[in-house]
């Protein structure tokens, strides 16, 4: 298993485990923020040879897309749960 696959599994698990929007935002910043893990990987593309970039570039961009989609899905689920909780108390 490659490091990218492990990183992907770790981030997707952390996103899924976020209990509220604040925790989810912290995970988003940790992954995709200016100093985030995925952002740092994207910055390494400039130092790679063209051959490395051709093989690793799509994998790193795919990781970014998967993390972005997982965050959006989790945010939707958390917002829906919060709305249901508010409606149940009214």
Secondary structure, DSSP 8 states (H G I E B T S, - for coil): --HHHHHHHHHHHHHHH--SHHHHHHHHHHHHSTT-HHHHHHHHGGGS-HHHHHHHHHHHHHHHHHHHHHHHHHHHHHHHHHHHHHHHH-
